[in-house]
Amino acid sequence: MTDNKTFILKGGRVVDPAGKIDAIMDVGVSDGKIVNAQSIRGAEEINVSGKVITPGLIDVHVHLRDPGQTASETMASGTMAAAAGGFTTVVSMPNTKPVADSTGTIDNIRRKISESAVIKVLPSGAMTKGLAGEEMSAIGSLHSAGIVALTDDGKCIQNHSLMRNIVRYAKSFQLPIMDHCEEYSLVNGGVMHEGVWSTLLGMTGIASASEELIVDRNIIIARDEDWKIHCQHISARESVEKLRAAQANGIKISAEATPHHICFTDEEIKHFDSDFKMNPPLRAEDDRLALIEGLKDGTISIIASDHAPHTHTSKLVEFDYAPFGVVGLETSLSVCLTMLYHSGEMSLSSVIEKMTCNPAEFLGIDAGTLREGAAADITVIDLDWEYTVDKSKFKSLSRNTPFHGMKVKGKVAATICDGKFVYIAE
């Protein structure tokens, strides 16, 4: 399209939930910022009529595997995958090697971001040293190093006193908490949802109660400490119900849902395809419907991919032994548009707010908006572009997707970060 520093996106449908805008209008870009299109003269005009213009998408839950696991993903490949998915900002999880629990590792990650990232990457820091759930990380130092949140993602602190102290300390630095909700004593080596299908398949199940108990724990701590705790990749109907009640009482508890949890159920496991193995697991149909209802009424305020790349060989084993996790950056928007917008479940603005201004508000960052003066982070979407997901075309190094072969409607046409085109659909 253009490499110019000044240009106008002409005739698109601007959907900016932060500004309560849904209208046909032009968007001006100059020197990496959003400007009034009528204030610039002689700029290149790019016709995007028939397309939707939104703030750049934000994903609060992404595993980039760099440093330490670069056979699965690198900073370059992961951010190129993000750009292809319409994301201009992602939060990287701390389960790198070494774990992001020290200023040295955070500094290393930030160096990699500077050298290789094509979009904005905001590092999170580990709540506990080594993600072991035993000793608090040096939160003050991590904050000074530039983290935007704390999480032991993939691990759950079982010591409630330690968790409360971490939340209390994080609040003093205004760092939000993101928590993987899992009571280990109810997991018992499970590999899928505990329900009808685990019984039929003779596989060890993970009870919904394992998630529900920690959601309860987090609600209590968020209430007592009056601070933000975010429940990652919620999967169970009971969790949604408890979150809804807590939020009605003004408790600072929030949650995210993933595209795979709103799309699939545990019945998929009958094919023993390890690309459908993730934690929390795919659950029953009533759980899936509860997640959609939670998104519709705002109980679940954020959609996140939980992009978790694994090498082909690591997934090419018996289902029981395969690692948990699926990739999702490149399919997230398309799947959500298909399952939520084109299905008539949600308005376009409601879907977009859960991928732009809501995550920005939770993180406390200046993003997710197209207001004048904001960074020119923009996603251009073709709502009518129908295609079949083909994992061989992914920018990610990994291919462990449950969406391969799925027909979807809605695709990213272009991604602009700080006024620069970082992705253009072919």
Buried (B, 14 or more C-beta within 10 A) or exposed (E): BBEBBBBBBBBBBBBBBBBEBBEEBBBBBBEBBBBEBEEBEEBBBBEBEEBBBBBBBBBBBBBBBBBBBBBBBBBBBBBBBBBBBBBBBBBBBBBBEEBBBBBEBBEBBBEBBEEBBBBBBBBBBBBBBBBEBEEBBBBEBBBEBBBBBBBBBBBBBBEEEBBBBBBBBBBEEEBBBBBBBBBEEBBEEBBBBBBEBBEEBEBBBBBBBBBBBBBBBBBBBBBEBEBBBBBBBBBBBBBBBBBBEBBEEEBBBBBBBBBBBBBBBBBBBEEBBBBBBBBBBBBBEEBBBBBBBBBBEBBBBBBBBBBBBBBEEBBEEEBEEBBBBBBBBBBBBBBBBBBBBBEEBBBBBBBBBBBBBBBBBBBEBEBBBBEEEBBBBBBBBBBEBEBEBEBEEBBBBBBBBBBBEBEBBBBBBBBBBBBBBBBBBE
